[in-house]
């Protein structure tokens, strides 16, 4: 029996690929199919043969080819045209590239609108350092940054492909090249390769650094009202993990370029970690079971996003510069954002004030009137709410109730710009949603009499 056991172990070890340096077959025996797939993706993409996937390098090209092969195997159509671009490197020009795959939605009325799911491909490459008087090459494997995001995108593509008959909008899967180089790949995608159809992109989901869920699982939306509402909706679903909305950007990424185009975007990430940007960012630090849970959450999120109402609120809850009155700063422009109950996130105002005191008008209840009311207001230098008005209404009864609650707001802590208190403009989306449950109605998912 003992000889048989060692024979089995020897046979299993012979099957282990050379790049699986941190794995043993016995550790994988209890893995789910998804975890095994995630391990294979991360092991290859962070392997030594890709040499840290420096932008414009052979390793980045190999990562791109791997994404193409895997997306094609999932039944995703590859869009080959317009993916390569030049990247200045001193006096030389390197070639970088994006990978773009399309999953077409079934609804002909909506499948010309797109949800972009993106993950950066490149990392820091290698460098040389002196150890005991000898030169040694240091490899930045980038297992969590961002082999984890690419791996999750591939398994998300697989799951969505299986359920393509349930997806209304079309989905674009994009591996962004040269993301570490000023987000060149995402800029090229929006301004060159896909520029003719940018207006048809309804939302973007960025997957970056998702392998260390013990530090938390975050969703950064730049306070977009629609995206925050969707995340709050998912809190009522039986999912193995829940994303926590954060007002502070955990990490700059390709979603920033989409913000510049006023495209609603969310960054899903497990945030910074001790090995970030070092040679210790290897396969060994990845929590694959945590990634499997994140995959289930993001899969549900994308399904809701792809099948939800159109269009999303493209300006988020922040008033864009073009709509900001003279002498009033946009929320995104001030150095210190105004705070409601010590929180700079407008969602705190929504959850702790607006939806606590909002009453569904009787007339609207009886006539089945519901919808999203957009309310403009200004927080002045004393923290008082003023100049409250409807930016986009639904019905007089709902508009008046939204105005009433916002106008009655307690004082905020005022915003500051260049050290001085200032007026700051905001736009919020107040959602009135009817759902009959034993004769009761709901506002934003909360049941009331």
C-alpha positions in Angstrom: 0.0 0.0 0.0 2.8 2.4 0.9 4.6 1.7 -2.4 1.3 2.2 -4.2 0.8 5.6 -2.5 4.2 6.9 -3.5 3.7 5.6 -7.0 0.5 7.7 -7.3 2.2 10.8 -5.9 5.1 10.4 -8.3 2.7 10.1 -11.3 0.8 13.2 -10.2 4.0 15.2 -9.8 5.0 14.2 -13.3 1.9 16.0 -14.6 2.6 19.3 -13.0 3.7 22.0 -15.5 7.0 23.7 -14.9 5.3 27.1 -14.3 3.2 25.8 -11.4 6.1 26.4 -9.0 3.8 27.1 -6.0 1.4 24.2 -6.5 1.2 20.6 -5.5 -1.3 18.1 -7.0 -2.5 17.1 -3.5 -3.4 20.7 -2.7 -5.6 20.8 -5.8 -7.6 17.7 -5.2 -10.4 19.5 -3.4 -10.5 22.5 -5.7 -13.7 23.3 -7.6 -13.4 23.5 -11.4 -13.5 27.3 -11.2 -10.6 27.5 -8.7 -8.6 25.1 -10.8 -9.1 27.4 -13.8 -8.3 30.5 -11.9 -5.1 28.9 -10.7 -4.1 27.9 -14.2 -4.7 31.4 -15.5 -2.7 33.1 -12.7 0.1 30.6 -12.8 0.7 31.2 -16.6 0.2 35.0 -16.6 2.5 35.5 -13.6 5.0 32.9 -14.8 8.7 33.6 -15.3 8.4 33.1 -19.0 6.3 36.3 -19.4 9.1 38.3 -17.6 6.8 40.6 -15.7 4.7 41.6 -18.8 6.4 45.0 -19.3 4.4 47.3 -21.6 5.5 46.7 -25.2 7.5 43.6 -24.3 7.4 40.0 -25.5 5.8 39.0 -22.2 2.9 41.4 -22.7 2.4 40.0 -26.2 2.3 36.5 -24.8 -0.2 37.5 -22.2 -2.4 39.1 -25.0 -2.2 35.9 -27.0 -3.2 33.8 -24.0 -6.2 36.0 -23.4 -7.2 35.7 -27.1 -6.9 31.9 -26.9 -8.9 31.6 -23.7 -11.7 34.0 -24.8 -12.0 32.2 -28.1 -12.3 28.9 -26.2 -15.2 30.5 -24.2 -17.1 31.2 -27.4 -16.3 34.9 -27.4 -15.8 36.6 -30.8 -12.4 38.3 -31.1 -12.3 41.8 -32.6 -8.8 41.8 -34.3 -8.8 45.2 -36.0 -7.4 48.3 -34.2 -5.8 46.5 -31.3 -2.1 47.4 -31.7 -0.6 50.8 -31.1 2.8 52.4 -30.7 4.4 53.2 -27.4 7.2 55.7 -27.1 10.3 54.4 -25.2 12.9 57.1 -25.4 14.1 57.3 -28.9 12.4 54.0 -29.8 8.8 53.0 -30.4 7.5 49.8 -28.9 4.4 48.0 -30.0 1.7 47.4 -27.4 -1.7 46.0 -27.9 -5.2 45.5 -26.5 -7.3 42.3 -26.6 -11.0 42.8 -27.4 -13.7 40.1 -27.3 -17.4 40.5 -28.0 -20.4 38.7 -26.5 -23.4 39.9 -28.4 -26.6 40.4 -26.5 -29.8 38.7 -27.6 -32.0 41.8 -27.6 -31.9 43.5 -30.9 -33.3 46.7 -29.3 -30.4 46.9 -26.9 -27.4 44.8 -28.3 -25.9 47.9 -30.0 -25.2 49.1 -26.5 -22.2 47.8 -24.6 -20.9 47.0 -21.2 -17.1 47.0 -21.1 -15.4 44.6 -18.8 -11.7 45.4 -18.6 -8.5 44.2 -16.9 -5.0 45.6 -17.4 -2.5 43.1 -18.9 0.9 44.7 -18.2 3.1 44.9 -15.1 6.5 46.3 -14.2 8.7 43.7 -16.0 12.1 43.1 -14.5 15.1 45.1 -13.2 18.7 44.4 -12.1 20.1 44.8 -8.7 23.4 44.0 -7.0 23.5 41.2 -4.4 26.8 40.5 -2.7 28.6 42.3 -5.6 26.8 40.3 -8.3 24.1 41.4 -10.7 20.8 39.6 -10.3 17.6 40.0 -12.2 14.5 40.8 -10.1 11.2 39.6 -11.6 7.9 41.5 -10.9 5.5 38.6 -11.5 2.4 40.7 -10.9 0.3 37.7 -9.7 -2.2 40.0 -8.0 -1.4 43.0 -10.1 -3.0 42.0 -12.4 -2.9 38.4 -13.3 -5.8 38.0 -10.8 -8.0 40.5 -12.7 -7.3 38.9 -16.1 -8.0 35.4 -14.6 -11.3 36.6 -13.2 -12.2 38.3 -16.5 -11.7 35.0 -18.4 -13.8 33.0 -16.0 -16.5 35.7 -16.0 -16.4 35.5 -19.9 -16.9 31.7 -19.6 -19.9 32.1 -17.2 -21.6 34.8 -19.3 -21.0 32.9 -22.5 -22.9 29.9 -21.0 -25.8 32.3 -20.2 -25.7 34.4 -23.3 -29.4 33.9 -24.0 -30.1 35.9 -20.8 -27.9 38.9 -21.7 -29.7 41.9 -23.4 -26.8 44.3 -24.0 -23.6 43.2 -25.7 -20.5 42.8 -23.6 -16.9 43.7 -24.6 -14.1 42.0 -22.8 -10.9 44.1 -23.0 -7.4 43.3 -21.9 -5.7 46.7 -21.7 -2.1 46.9 -22.8 0.3 49.5 -21.4 -2.0 50.4 -18.6 1.0 51.1 -16.3 2.1 53.6 -18.9 -0.5 56.3 -18.3 -3.4 54.0 -19.2 -2.4 54.1 -22.9 -4.4 51.0 -23.8 -7.7 52.3 -22.5 -7.1 55.7 -24.0 -6.4 54.1 -27.4 -9.5 51.9 -27.1 -11.8 54.9 -26.4 -10.2 57.5 -28.7 -9.1 55.4 -31.7 -10.2 51.7 -31.9 -13.8 52.1 -30.6 -14.2 55.9 -30.9 -17.1 55.6 -33.4 -19.2 53.7 -30.9 -18.1 55.3 -27.6 -21.6 56.8 -27.1 -23.0 53.3 -27.1 -21.0 52.2 -24.1 -23.4 52.3 -21.2 -21.0 51.3 -18.4 -17.5 50.0 -17.7 -16.4 47.4 -15.1 -12.7 47.4 -14.2 -11.1 44.3 -12.6 -7.8 45.1 -11.0 -6.0 43.4 -8.1 -8.6 40.9 -6.9 -6.5 38.2 -5.3 -6.3 39.2 -1.6 -9.8 39.3 -0.4 -8.7 39.0 3.3 -8.0 42.7 3.0 -11.6 43.5 1.9 -13.6 43.6 -1.4 -14.3 47.1 -2.6 -16.4 48.8 -5.3 -15.4 52.3 -6.3 -18.0 54.1 -8.4 -17.0 57.8 -8.0 -20.4 58.0 -6.3 -22.5 57.1 -9.4 -26.1 57.0 -8.1 -27.2 54.1 -10.4 -24.1 51.9 -9.8 -24.4 52.5 -6.0 -28.1 51.6 -6.2 -27.3 48.4 -8.0 -24.7 47.4 -5.4 -27.3 48.1 -2.6 -29.8 45.9 -4.5 -27.3 43.0 -4.5 -27.0 43.2 -0.7 -30.4 41.6 -0.7 -29.3 38.6 -2.7 -27.8 35.4 -1.3 -24.2 35.9 -2.6 -21.1 34.4 -1.1 -19.5 37.8 -0.7 -20.6 41.4 -0.9 -18.7 44.4 -2.3 -18.3 47.4 0.0 -18.8 50.8 -1.6 -15.8 53.1 -1.0 -15.7 56.8 -1.5 -11.9 56.8 -1.7 -10.3 55.4 -4.8 -8.3 52.4 -3.8 -6.1 52.4 -6.8 -6.0 54.5 -10.1 -6.8 52.4 -13.1 -8.3 52.2 -16.6 -11.7 53.3 -15.2 -10.3 56.8 -14.9 -10.1 57.1 -18.7 -13.8 56.0 -19.0 -14.7 58.7 -16.4 -13.2 61.3 -18.7 -15.8 60.2 -21.3 -18.6 60.4 -18.6 -19.1 56.7 -18.9 -20.4 55.2 -15.6 -17.6 53.0 -14.3 -16.9 50.8 -11.3 -13.6 49.4 -10.1 -13.8 46.1 -8.3 -10.7 45.4 -6.3 -9.4 43.9 -3.1 -7.2 47.0 -2.7 -3.5 47.5 -2.0 -1.5 44.8 -0.2 2.0 44.6 1.3 3.5 42.9 -1.8 2.1 45.5 -4.2 4.7 46.7 -6.7 7.4 44.3 -5.4 9.0 41.1 -6.4 7.0 39.3 -3.8 3.7 39.7 -5.8 3.7 36.0 -6.7 1.2 33.1 -7.1 1.8 32.2 -3.4 -0.1 35.2 -2.1 -3.4 34.7 -4.0 -6.6 33.6 -2.3 -8.2 31.6 -5.0 -11.3 30.6 -3.0 -11.9 34.3 -2.3 -11.6 35.0 -6.0 -14.2 32.3 -6.7 -16.6 34.2 -4.4 -15.8 37.5 -6.1 -16.5 35.9 -9.4 -20.1 34.9 -8.3 -20.7 38.5 -7.1 -19.4 40.2 -10.2 -21.2 37.8 -12.4 -24.5 38.7 -10.7 -23.6 42.4 -10.9 -22.9 42.3 -14.7 -26.1 40.4 -15.4 -28.1 43.1 -13.6 -26.1 45.8 -15.5 -26.5 44.2 -18.9 -30.2 43.7 -18.4 -31.1 46.9 -16.5 -32.8 50.1 -17.6 -31.2 52.3 -20.2 -29.5 54.7 -20.1 -27.7 54.8 -16.8 -27.1 58.2 -15.2 -24.0 59.1 -17.1 -23.0 62.1 -15.0 -23.0 60.0 -11.7 -24.1 62.0 -8.7 -21.5 64.6 -9.3 -22.5 67.8 -11.2 -20.2 68.1 -14.3 -18.3 71.4 -14.9 -20.6 72.5 -17.7 -23.6 72.6 -15.3 -21.9 74.2 -12.4 -23.0 77.8 -11.7 -20.5 80.6 -11.6 -18.8 80.8 -8.1 -19.7 77.2 -7.3 -17.3 74.3 -7.5 -18.0 70.9 -8.9 -17.8 68.1 -6.3 -14.9 66.5 -8.1 -12.9 69.7 -8.2 -12.6 70.7 -4.6 -9.6 69.7 -2.5 -11.7 68.7 0.5 -15.2 67.4 -0.3 -18.2 68.4 1.8 -19.2 65.8 4.4 -22.5 64.6 5.6 -22.2 63.0 9.1 -18.4 62.8 8.7 -18.7 61.0 5.3 -17.5 62.5 2.0 -19.5 59.9 0.1 -22.9 61.2 -1.1 -24.3 57.8 -0.6 -24.2 58.5 3.2 -26.6 61.4 2.6 -28.9 59.1 0.6 -28.9 56.3 3.1 -28.8 58.2 6.4 -31.1 61.1 5.6 -33.0 61.0 2.3 -34.3 57.4 2.4 -34.8 57.6 6.2 -37.3 60.5 5.8 -38.7 60.1 2.3 -42.4 59.3 2.2 -44.1 57.8 -0.9 -46.9 60.3 -1.9 -50.3 58.7 -1.6 -51.4 59.8 -5.1 -48.2 58.2 -6.6 -48.9 55.0 -4.7 -52.5 54.7 -5.9 -51.6 55.4 -9.5 -48.5 53.3 -9.7 -46.1 56.2 -10.3 -42.4 55.5 -9.8 -39.0 56.5 -11.1 -35.8 58.4 -10.4 -35.9 62.1 -9.6 -32.6 64.0 -10.1 -32.1 66.8 -7.6 -29.6 69.6 -7.9 -28.4 71.5 -4.8 -25.5 73.5 -3.4 -23.7 73.1 -0.1 -22.6 76.6 0.8 -19.6 77.9 2.9 -21.6 77.4 6.1 -22.6 73.8 5.2 -26.2 74.7 4.5 -28.1 73.1 1.6 -29.5 75.8 -0.7 -30.7 76.3 -4.3 -32.5 73.0 -4.4 -34.2 72.3 -7.7 -35.3 69.4 -9.9 -32.8 68.5 -12.7 -35.0 65.8 -14.1 -38.4 65.1 -12.8 -40.8 62.1 -12.9 -44.2 63.4 -11.6 -45.2 66.5 -9.6 -45.9 64.4 -6.5 -42.6 62.6 -6.5 -40.7 65.8 -7.4 -42.1 67.7 -4.5 -41.3 65.0 -2.0 -37.7 64.8 -3.2 -37.4 68.6 -2.9 -38.9 68.5 0.6 -36.5 66.0 2.0 -33.4 67.4 0.4 -34.3 71.0 1.4 -34.7 69.8 5.0 -31.2 68.5 5.2 -29.1 69.1 8.3 -25.9 71.1 7.9 -23.0 69.5 6.2 -19.3 70.1 6.9 -18.5 72.5 4.0 -16.0 71.7 1.3 -12.7 73.5 0.8 -10.7 74.5 -2.1 -7.1 75.9 -1.8 -7.7 76.1 2.0 -10.9 78.2 1.8 -14.5 77.1 2.4 -16.5 77.2 -0.8 -19.8 76.4 -2.4 -20.1 72.9 -3.9 -22.7 71.6 -6.3 -24.2 68.1 -6.2 -26.8 66.2 -8.2 -28.3 63.1 -6.5 -30.7 60.5 -7.8 -33.7 59.9 -5.6 -35.4 56.6 -6.5 -39.0 55.9 -5.9 -39.7 52.3 -6.5 -43.0 50.5 -5.9 -43.1 46.9 -4.9 -46.4 45.5 -3.4 -45.7 43.2 -0.5 -48.8 42.5 1.7 -50.2 45.9 0.9 -47.0 47.8 1.5 -44.8 49.8 -0.7 -41.0 50.1 -1.0 -38.7 53.1 -1.5 -35.3 52.2 -2.8 -35.7 48.6 -1.6 -37.0 49.6 1.9 -40.6 48.6 2.8 -42.8 51.3 4.2 -46.5 51.5 5.2 
